[in-house]
Amino acid sequence: ALYALTGENGVGKSTIFAVLAKLVYQGALHKYFRNEGDRSTRITFVVNGNENTWVKSLNWRREHYERDDISLNGTYE
């Protein structure tokens, strides 16, 4: 299968991939979104029924640490 995200500049294609990078690169949110967002910014991943929600405060923090952290085997470039 081949998938493509297309669109004009500035519509968020790179942002989607930067967020998805969190699944294979632990520090992605801190690196790519350090100065982006405010206290209402939330990112939620759901994989195989497991859910992780990350909230932007001064730094990114995960809600509900009693749940397993979602990570996928893969590489990030």
N, CA, C and O atoms as a printed pandas DataFrame, in Angstrom:
     atom_number atom_name residue_name chain_id  residue_number  x_coord  y_coord  z_coord
0              1         N          ALA        A               1    0.843   -1.181    0.000
1              2        CA          ALA        A               1    0.000    0.000    0.000
2              3         C          ALA        A               1    0.884    1.238    0.000
3              4         O          ALA        A               1    1.990    1.229    0.541
4              5         N          LEU        A               2    0.402    2.260   -0.589
5              6        CA          LEU        A               2    1.095    3.534   -0.641
6              7         C          LEU        A               2    0.121    4.612   -0.186
7              8         O          LEU        A               2   -0.996    4.703   -0.695
8              9         N          TYR        A               3    0.544    5.422    0.770
9             10        CA          TYR        A               3   -0.276    6.511    1.274
10            11         C          TYR        A               3    0.451    7.823    1.046
11            12         O          TYR        A               3    1.681    7.870    1.075
12            13         N          ALA        A               4   -0.292    8.871    0.824
13            14        CA          ALA        A               4    0.307   10.190    0.619
14            15         C          ALA        A               4   -0.536   11.237    1.330
15            16         O          ALA        A               4   -1.765   11.205    1.276
16            17         N          LEU        A               5    0.138   12.160    1.992
17            18        CA          LEU        A               5   -0.510   13.356    2.527
18            19         C          LEU        A               5   -0.136   14.492    1.604
19            20         O          LEU        A               5    1.045   14.778    1.407
20            21         N          THR        A               6   -1.115   15.127    1.049
21            22        CA          THR        A               6   -0.839   16.219    0.129
22            23         C          THR        A               6   -1.617   17.454    0.561
23            24         O          THR        A               6   -2.604   17.360    1.291
24            25         N          GLY        A               7   -1.169   18.583    0.110
25            26        CA          GLY        A               7   -1.878   19.817    0.399
26            27         C          GLY        A               7   -0.955   21.002    0.235
27            28         O          GLY        A               7    0.250   20.859    0.025
28            29         N          GLU        A               8   -1.541   22.157    0.334
29            30        CA          GLU        A               8   -0.797   23.396    0.193
30            31         C          GLU        A               8    0.141   23.584    1.383
31            32         O          GLU        A               8   -0.010   22.934    2.417
32            33         N          ASN        A               9    1.101   24.474    1.221
33            34        CA          ASN        A               9    2.001   24.802    2.324
34            35         C          ASN        A               9    1.206   25.389    3.488
35            36         O          ASN        A               9    0.268   26.164    3.297
36            37         N          GLY        A              10    1.609   24.996    4.704
37            38        CA          GLY        A              10    1.018   25.583    5.895
38            39         C          GLY        A              10   -0.259   24.933    6.385
39            40         O          GLY        A              10   -0.892   25.465    7.297
40            41         N          VAL        A              11   -0.669   23.797    5.816
41            42        CA          VAL        A              11   -1.917   23.175    6.265
42            43         C          VAL        A              11   -1.713   22.129    7.354
43            44         O          VAL        A              11   -2.694   21.624    7.899
44            45         N          GLY        A              12   -0.454   21.785    7.691
45            46        CA          GLY        A              12   -0.197   20.894    8.813
46            47         C          GLY        A              12    0.349   19.519    8.491
47            48         O          GLY        A              12    0.381   18.657    9.369
48            49         N          LYS        A              13    0.779   19.287    7.267
49            50        CA          LYS        A              13    1.318   17.974    6.904
50            51         C          LYS        A              13    2.522   17.607    7.771
51            52         O          LYS        A              13    2.581   16.505    8.317
52            53         N          SER        A              14    3.466   18.510    7.899
53            54        CA          SER        A              14    4.661   18.245    8.709
54            55         C          SER        A              14    4.319   18.117   10.179
55            56         O          SER        A              14    4.955   17.336   10.888
56            57         N          THR        A              15    3.344   18.851   10.654
57            58        CA          THR        A              15    2.922   18.765   12.056
58            59         C          THR        A              15    2.383   17.381   12.373
59            60         O          THR        A              15    2.673   16.830   13.435
60            61         N          ILE        A              16    1.606   16.819   11.468
61            62        CA          ILE        A              16    1.077   15.466   11.681
62            63         C          ILE        A              16    2.221   14.475   11.854
63            64         O          ILE        A              16    2.185   13.644   12.762
64            65         N          PHE        A              17    3.228   14.552   11.003
65            66        CA          PHE        A              17    4.338   13.609   11.107
66            67         C          PHE        A              17    5.190   13.863   12.342
67            68         O          PHE        A              17    5.710   12.914   12.929
68            69         N          ALA        A              18    5.346   15.098   12.746
69            70        CA          ALA        A              18    6.097   15.402   13.968
70            71         C          ALA        A              18    5.383   14.826   15.186
71            72         O          ALA        A              18    6.036   14.313   16.095
72            73         N          VAL        A              19    4.069   14.901   15.218
73            74        CA          VAL        A              19    3.307   14.311   16.326
74            75         C          VAL        A              19    3.422   12.792   16.289
75            76         O          VAL        A              19    3.653   12.169   17.325
76            77         N          LEU        A              20    3.268   12.193   15.129
77            78        CA          LEU        A              20    3.379   10.739   15.014
78            79         C          LEU        A              20    4.780   10.245   15.359
79            80         O          LEU        A              20    4.945    9.097   15.772
80            81         N          ALA        A              21    5.787   11.095   15.196
81            82        CA          ALA        A              21    7.157   10.712   15.553
82            83         C          ALA        A              21    7.256   10.332   17.019
83            84         O          ALA        A              21    8.133    9.551   17.390
84            85         N          LYS        A              22    6.378   10.865   17.864
85            86        CA          LYS        A              22    6.388   10.549   19.301
86            87         C          LYS        A              22    6.259    9.049   19.536
87            88         O          LYS        A              22    6.766    8.532   20.532
88            89         N          LEU        A              23    5.599    8.362   18.648
89            90        CA          LEU        A              23    5.396    6.927   18.824
90            91         C          LEU        A              23    6.673    6.116   18.664
91            92         O          LEU        A              23    6.760    5.006   19.189
92            93         N          VAL        A              24    7.666    6.643   17.951
93            94        CA          VAL        A              24    8.927    5.920   17.769
94            95         C          VAL        A              24   10.124    6.674   18.333
95            96         O          VAL        A              24   11.209    6.105   18.456
96            97         N          TYR        A              25    9.945    7.931   18.672
97            98        CA          TYR        A              25   11.032    8.754   19.193
98            99         C          TYR        A              25   10.530    9.439   20.466
99           100         O          TYR        A              25    9.726   10.369   20.404
100          101         N          GLN        A              26   11.006    8.977   21.604
101          102        CA          GLN        A              26   10.493    9.397   22.907
102          103         C          GLN        A              26   10.479   10.914   23.103
103          104         O          GLN        A              26    9.540   11.434   23.705
104          105         N          GLY        A              27   11.473   11.629   22.621
105          106        CA          GLY        A              27   11.585   13.060   22.870
106          107         C          GLY        A              27   10.960   13.960   21.818
107          108         O          GLY        A              27   11.213   15.165   21.824
108          109         N          ALA        A              28   10.153   13.415   20.916
109          110        CA          ALA        A              28    9.639   14.194   19.784
110          111         C          ALA        A              28    8.817   15.405   20.216
111          112         O          ALA        A              28    9.019   16.498   19.686
112          113         N          LEU        A              29    7.907   15.243   21.152
113          114        CA          LEU        A              29    7.069   16.378   21.547
114          115         C          LEU        A              29    7.905   17.487   22.162
115          116         O          LEU        A              29    7.698   18.667   21.880
116          117         N          HIS        A              30    8.854   17.094   23.007
117          118        CA          HIS        A              30    9.711   18.090   23.650
118          119         C          HIS        A              30   10.590   18.810   22.622
119          120         O          HIS        A              30   10.832   20.012   22.735
120          121         N          LYS        A              31   11.060   18.066   21.623
121          122        CA          LYS        A              31   11.951   18.660   20.635
122          123         C          LYS        A              31   11.214   19.542   19.636
123          124         O          LYS        A              31   11.637   20.667   19.370
124          125         N          TYR        A              32   10.116   19.040   19.082
125          126        CA          TYR        A              32    9.459   19.739   17.982
126          127         C          TYR        A              32    8.382   20.717   18.423
127          128         O          TYR        A              32    8.014   21.613   17.662
128          129         N          PHE        A              33    7.869   20.562   19.640
129          130        CA          PHE        A              33    6.778   21.420   20.095
130          131         C          PHE        A              33    7.099   22.083   21.428
131          132         O          PHE        A              33    6.193   22.379   22.208
132          133         N          ARG        A              34    8.354   22.314   21.690
133          134        CA          ARG        A              34    8.784   22.948   22.935
134          135         C          ARG        A              34    8.132   24.317   23.127
135          136         O          ARG        A              34    7.692   24.647   24.228
136          137         N          ASN        A              35    8.071   25.103   22.071
137          138        CA          ASN        A              35    7.545   26.464   22.160
138          139         C          ASN        A              35    6.173   26.614   21.513
139          140         O          ASN        A              35    5.691   27.732   21.333
140          141         N          GLU        A              36    5.551   25.510   21.168
141          142        CA          GLU        A              36    4.247   25.551   20.507
142          143         C          GLU        A              36    3.162   25.120   21.476
143          144         O          GLU        A              36    3.402   24.308   22.370
144          145         N          GLY        A              37    1.979   25.661   21.297
145          146        CA          GLY        A              37    0.832   25.266   22.095
146          147         C          GLY        A              37    0.744   26.034   23.399
147          148         O          GLY        A              37    1.638   26.801   23.756
148          149         N          ASP        A              38   -0.355   25.809   24.100
149          150        CA          ASP        A              38   -0.568   26.420   25.409
150          151         C          ASP        A              38   -1.139   25.353   26.347
151          152         O          ASP        A              38   -1.151   24.171   26.004
152          153         N          ARG        A              39   -1.604   25.757   27.508
153          154        CA          ARG        A              39   -2.075   24.795   28.509
154          155         C          ARG        A              39   -3.312   24.012   28.075
155          156         O          ARG        A              39   -3.671   23.027   28.720
156          157         N          SER        A              40   -3.965   24.431   27.002
157          158        CA          SER        A              40   -5.132   23.688   26.520
158          159         C          SER        A              40   -4.764   22.691   25.423
159          160         O          SER        A              40   -5.632   21.971   24.930
160          161         N          THR        A              41   -3.476   22.639   25.031
161          162        CA          THR        A              41   -3.041   21.754   23.956
162          163         C          THR        A              41   -2.927   20.323   24.470
163          164         O          THR        A              41   -2.267   20.060   25.475
164          165         N          ARG        A              42   -3.582   19.402   23.763
165          166        CA          ARG        A              42   -3.577   17.985   24.138
166          167         C          ARG        A              42   -3.371   17.156   22.872
167          168         O          ARG        A              42   -3.872   17.495   21.800
168          169         N          ILE        A              43   -2.630   16.072   23.019
169          170        CA          ILE        A              43   -2.449   15.104   21.936
170          171         C          ILE        A              43   -2.776   13.742   22.513
171          172         O          ILE        A              43   -2.229   13.357   23.546
172          173         N          THR        A              44   -3.664   13.007   21.854
173          174        CA          THR        A              44   -4.060   11.685   22.330
174          175         C          THR        A              44   -3.747   10.654   21.256
175          176         O          THR        A              44   -4.107   10.822   20.091
176          177         N          PHE        A              45   -3.067    9.580   21.666
177          178        CA          PHE        A              45   -2.795    8.434   20.804
178          179         C          PHE        A              45   -3.632    7.270   21.321
179          180         O          PHE        A              45   -3.704    7.049   22.530
180          181         N          VAL        A              46   -4.259    6.529   20.424
181          182        CA          VAL        A              46   -4.973    5.304   20.782
182          183         C          VAL        A              46   -4.481    4.216   19.847
183          184         O          VAL        A              46   -4.644    4.306   18.630
184          185         N          VAL        A              47   -3.873    3.177   20.430
185          186        CA          VAL        A              47   -3.357    2.057   19.650
186          187         C          VAL        A              47   -3.774    0.772   20.354
187          188         O          VAL        A              47   -3.442    0.559   21.520
188          189         N          ASN        A              48   -4.501   -0.079   19.643
189          190        CA          ASN        A              48   -4.947   -1.374   20.186
190          191         C          ASN        A              48   -5.649   -1.215   21.535
191          192         O          ASN        A              48   -5.425   -2.013   22.445
192          193         N          GLY        A              49   -6.482   -0.209   21.669
193          194        CA          GLY        A              49   -7.242    0.001   22.897
194          195         C          GLY        A              49   -6.478    0.697   24.008
195          196         O          GLY        A              49   -7.080    1.065   25.017
196          197         N          ASN        A              50   -5.182    0.888   23.863
197          198        CA          ASN        A              50   -4.374    1.603   24.850
198          199         C          ASN        A              50   -4.364    3.078   24.459
199          200         O          ASN        A              50   -4.168    3.410   23.290
200          201         N          GLU        A              51   -4.577    3.963   25.437
201          202        CA          GLU        A              51   -4.673    5.390   25.155
202          203         C          GLU        A              51   -3.667    6.175   25.985
203          204         O          GLU        A              51   -3.562    5.980   27.196
204          205         N          ASN        A              52   -2.937    7.052   25.335
205          206        CA          ASN        A              52   -2.026    7.992   26.010
206          207         C          ASN        A              52   -2.424    9.393   25.610
207          208         O          ASN        A              52   -2.590    9.682   24.425
208          209         N          THR        A              53   -2.577   10.265   26.588
209          210        CA          THR        A              53   -2.851   11.669   26.327
210          211         C          THR        A              53   -1.711   12.497   26.884
211          212         O          THR        A              53   -1.332   12.351   28.046
212          213         N          TRP        A              54   -1.172   13.360   26.054
213          214        CA          TRP        A              54   -0.089   14.267   26.426
214          215         C          TRP        A              54   -0.658   15.672   26.502
215          216         O          TRP        A              54   -1.407   16.095   25.622
216          217         N          VAL        A              55   -0.299   16.395   27.561
217          218        CA          VAL        A              55   -0.817   17.737   27.808
218          219         C          VAL        A              55    0.357   18.698   27.883
219          220         O          VAL        A              55    1.385   18.404   28.493
220          221         N          LYS        A              56    0.185   19.847   27.253
221          222        CA          LYS        A              56    1.227   20.876   27.291
222          223         C          LYS        A              56    0.986   21.751   28.515
223          224         O          LYS        A              56   -0.045   22.417   28.614
224          225         N          SER        A              57    1.929   21.748   29.438
225          226        CA          SER        A              57    1.927   22.731   30.519
226          227         C          SER        A              57    3.219   23.505   30.308
227          228         O          SER        A              57    3.438   24.003   29.204
228          229         N          LEU        A              58    4.066   23.631   31.284
229          230        CA          LEU        A              58    5.379   24.224   31.002
230          231         C          LEU        A              58    6.157   23.302   30.078
231          232         O          LEU        A              58    6.838   23.758   29.160
232          233         N          ASN        A              59    6.052   22.018   30.323
233          234        CA          ASN        A              59    6.620   20.985   29.461
234          235         C          ASN        A              59    5.513   19.990   29.158
235          236         O          ASN        A              59    4.462   20.025   29.796
236          237         N          TRP        A              60    5.730   19.114   28.205
237          238        CA          TRP        A              60    4.750   18.072   27.910
238          239         C          TRP        A              60    4.749   17.061   29.040
239          240         O          TRP        A              60    5.811   16.675   29.530
240          241         N          ARG        A              61    3.565   16.627   29.458
241          242        CA          ARG        A              61    3.445   15.580   30.460
242          243         C          ARG        A              61    2.313   14.649   30.050
243          244         O          ARG        A              61    1.346   15.054   29.405
244          245         N          ARG        A              62    2.464   13.403   30.440
245          246        CA          ARG        A              62    1.450   12.419   30.091
246          247         C          ARG        A              62    0.444   12.296   31.216
247          248         O          ARG        A              62    0.825   12.217   32.384
248          249         N          GLU        A              63   -0.822   12.280   30.884
249          250        CA          GLU        A              63   -1.861   12.018   31.863
250          251         C          GLU        A              63   -1.933   10.516   32.096
251          252         O          GLU        A              63   -1.565    9.732   31.221
252          253         N          HIS        A              64   -2.397   10.117   33.254
253          254        CA          HIS        A              64   -2.680    8.711   33.554
254          255         C          HIS        A              64   -1.462    7.809   33.403
255          256         O          HIS        A              64   -1.434    6.925   32.547
256          257         N          TYR        A              65   -0.467    8.038   34.235
257          258        CA          TYR        A              65    0.758    7.237   34.165
258          259         C          TYR        A              65    0.542    5.768   34.525
259          260         O          TYR        A              65    1.429    4.940   34.313
260          261         N          GLU        A              66   -0.616    5.445   35.061
261          262        CA          GLU        A              66   -0.876    4.045   35.376
262          263         C          GLU        A              66   -1.080    3.208   34.111
263          264         O          GLU        A              66   -1.040    1.979   34.168
264          265         N          ARG        A              67   -1.295    3.854   32.995
265          266        CA          ARG        A              67   -1.434    3.152   31.716
266          267         C          ARG        A              67   -0.062    2.978   31.085
267          268         O          ARG        A              67    0.853    3.767   31.321
268          269         N          ASP        A              68    0.064    1.931   30.278
269          270        CA          ASP        A              68    1.328    1.695   29.584
270          271         C          ASP        A              68    1.590    2.792   28.566
271          272         O          ASP        A              68    0.668    3.309   27.935
272          273         N          ASP        A              69    2.867    3.140   28.417
273          274        CA          ASP        A              69    3.259    4.114   27.398
274          275         C          ASP        A              69    3.184    3.448   26.036
275          276         O          ASP        A              69    3.665    2.328   25.860
276          277         N          ILE        A              70    2.590    4.123   25.086
277          278        CA          ILE        A              70    2.492    3.594   23.732
278          279         C          ILE        A              70    3.772    3.934   22.984
279          280         O          ILE        A              70    4.159    5.099   22.891
280          281         N          SER        A              71    4.414    2.919   22.460
281          282        CA          SER        A              71    5.555    3.145   21.574
282          283         C          SER        A              71    5.555    2.034   20.542
283          284         O          SER        A              71    5.134    0.911   20.820
284          285         N          LEU        A              72    6.022    2.349   19.372
285          286        CA          LEU        A              72    6.067    1.393   18.274
286          287         C          LEU        A              72    7.503    1.158   17.874
287          288         O          LEU        A              72    8.328    2.068   17.940
288          289         N          ASN        A              73    7.807   -0.059   17.458
289          290        CA          ASN        A              73    9.132   -0.341   16.932
290          291         C          ASN        A              73    9.239    0.325   15.570
291          292         O          ASN        A              73    8.385    0.131   14.705
292          293         N          GLY        A              74   10.252    1.081   15.391
293          294        CA          GLY        A              74   10.433    1.764   14.120
294          295         C          GLY        A              74   11.629    2.686   14.202
295          296         O          GLY        A              74   12.359    2.701   15.193
296          297         N          THR        A              75   11.813    3.433   13.171
297          298        CA          THR        A              75   12.915    4.381   13.137
298          299         C          THR        A              75   12.373    5.758   12.875
299          300         O          THR        A              75   11.296    5.918   12.302
300          301         N          TYR        A              76   13.117    6.745   13.293
301          302        CA          TYR        A              76   12.757    8.129   13.034
302          303         C          TYR        A              76   13.959    8.815   12.453
303          304         O          TYR        A              76   15.069    8.675   12.966
304          305         N          GLU        A              77   13.756    9.542   11.410
305          306        CA          GLU        A              77   14.862   10.220   10.744
306          307         C          GLU        A              77   14.701   11.712   10.824
307          308         O          GLU        A              77   15.543   12.452   10.315
